[in-house]
Amino acid sequence: MCDYEVSSDYCDECEMGFYDLIDLLITNTKHLESKVVSLRYLLSTFFPDYDAKMLRSDIFSDLSPSFYDQPVYQQYISKYYDGNDPMDDDEYCSLMIRLSRGEESVNL
Protein backbone atom coordinates (compact mmCIF):
# COMPACT_ATOMS: atom_id res chain seq x y z
CA MET A 1 0.00 0.00 0.00
CA CYS A 2 1.25 3.48 -0.87
CA ASP A 3 1.91 6.01 1.85
CA TYR A 4 1.34 8.89 -0.55
CA GLU A 5 -1.64 10.07 -2.54
CA VAL A 6 -1.64 9.87 -6.32
CA SER A 7 -3.67 12.53 -8.07
CA SER A 8 -6.37 11.41 -10.47
CA ASP A 9 -4.70 13.50 -13.22
CA TYR A 10 -1.54 11.48 -12.82
CA CYS A 11 -3.51 8.24 -13.03
CA ASP A 12 -5.24 9.37 -16.23
CA GLU A 13 -1.88 10.32 -17.75
CA CYS A 14 -0.43 6.99 -16.64
CA GLU A 15 -3.36 5.10 -18.15
CA MET A 16 -2.96 6.88 -21.48
CA GLY A 17 0.78 6.16 -21.31
CA PHE A 18 -0.02 2.45 -21.04
CA TYR A 19 -2.35 2.67 -24.04
CA ASP A 20 0.33 4.54 -25.99
CA LEU A 21 2.76 1.76 -25.15
CA ILE A 22 0.28 -0.93 -26.22
CA ASP A 23 -0.23 0.94 -29.49
CA LEU A 24 3.52 0.98 -30.14
CA LEU A 25 3.74 -2.73 -29.34
CA ILE A 26 0.86 -3.51 -31.72
CA THR A 27 2.52 -1.47 -34.47
CA ASN A 28 5.79 -3.32 -33.87
CA THR A 29 4.02 -6.70 -33.86
CA LYS A 30 2.29 -5.94 -37.17
CA HIS A 31 5.62 -4.93 -38.70
CA LEU A 32 7.38 -8.08 -37.48
CA GLU A 33 4.53 -10.33 -38.62
CA SER A 34 4.63 -8.82 -42.09
CA LYS A 35 8.37 -9.49 -42.28
CA VAL A 36 7.89 -13.10 -41.15
CA VAL A 37 5.26 -13.77 -43.81
CA SER A 38 7.32 -12.05 -46.49
CA LEU A 39 10.43 -14.05 -45.56
CA ARG A 40 8.51 -17.32 -45.46
CA TYR A 41 7.22 -16.67 -48.96
CA LEU A 42 10.70 -15.74 -50.20
CA LEU A 43 12.16 -18.86 -48.58
CA SER A 44 9.51 -21.02 -50.21
CA THR A 45 10.73 -19.93 -53.65
CA PHE A 46 13.99 -21.81 -53.01
CA PHE A 47 12.30 -25.11 -52.10
CA PRO A 48 11.12 -27.90 -54.37
CA ASP A 49 7.44 -27.56 -55.34
CA TYR A 50 6.01 -29.89 -52.69
CA ASP A 51 8.00 -28.35 -49.84
CA ALA A 52 7.22 -24.84 -51.06
CA LYS A 53 3.48 -25.63 -51.05
CA MET A 54 3.74 -27.01 -47.53
CA LEU A 55 5.55 -23.90 -46.27
CA ARG A 56 3.04 -21.61 -47.95
CA SER A 57 0.15 -23.57 -46.45
CA ASP A 58 1.56 -22.77 -42.98
CA ILE A 59 2.69 -19.26 -43.82
CA PHE A 60 0.60 -17.67 -41.04
CA SER A 61 1.33 -20.28 -38.35
CA ASP A 62 2.84 -19.27 -35.03
CA LEU A 63 2.33 -15.55 -35.49
CA SER A 64 1.38 -13.53 -32.42
CA PRO A 65 -1.60 -14.73 -30.39
CA SER A 66 -4.82 -12.76 -30.16
CA PHE A 67 -5.30 -10.65 -27.07
CA TYR A 68 -8.83 -9.65 -28.03
CA ASP A 69 -10.39 -11.30 -24.97
CA GLN A 70 -8.12 -9.50 -22.50
CA PRO A 71 -9.91 -6.70 -20.58
CA VAL A 72 -7.01 -4.23 -20.89
CA TYR A 73 -6.79 -4.87 -24.63
CA GLN A 74 -10.54 -4.26 -24.89
CA GLN A 75 -10.10 -0.90 -23.14
CA TYR A 76 -7.20 -0.04 -25.45
CA ILE A 77 -9.12 -0.78 -28.64
CA SER A 78 -12.18 1.07 -27.37
CA LYS A 79 -10.10 4.20 -26.69
CA TYR A 80 -7.86 4.07 -29.77
CA TYR A 81 -9.85 2.21 -32.42
CA ASP A 82 -13.52 2.61 -31.51
CA GLY A 83 -13.77 -1.07 -30.55
CA ASN A 84 -12.15 -2.42 -33.73
CA ASP A 85 -9.15 -4.69 -33.30
CA PRO A 86 -6.12 -3.17 -35.13
CA MET A 87 -4.73 -6.68 -35.61
CA ASP A 88 -7.87 -7.52 -37.58
CA ASP A 89 -7.89 -4.35 -39.66
CA ASP A 90 -8.96 -4.83 -43.31
CA GLU A 91 -5.91 -2.99 -44.66
CA TYR A 92 -3.51 -5.05 -42.54
CA CYS A 93 -5.23 -8.33 -43.44
CA SER A 94 -5.08 -7.43 -47.16
CA LEU A 95 -1.38 -6.67 -46.83
CA MET A 96 -0.75 -10.02 -45.16
CA ILE A 97 -2.63 -11.86 -47.92
CA ARG A 98 -0.60 -10.06 -50.61
CA LEU A 99 2.63 -10.87 -48.77
CA SER A 100 1.66 -14.53 -48.46
CA ARG A 101 1.14 -14.70 -52.23
CA GLY A 102 4.36 -12.88 -53.05
CA GLU A 103 2.41 -10.01 -54.60
CA GLU A 104 4.12 -7.52 -52.32
CA SER A 105 7.23 -7.45 -50.19
CA VAL A 106 8.50 -5.51 -47.21
CA ASN A 107 11.94 -4.03 -46.73
CA LEU A 108 14.05 -6.63 -45.07
Order of alpha helices (4+ residues) and beta strands (2+ residues): alpha-alpha-alpha-alpha
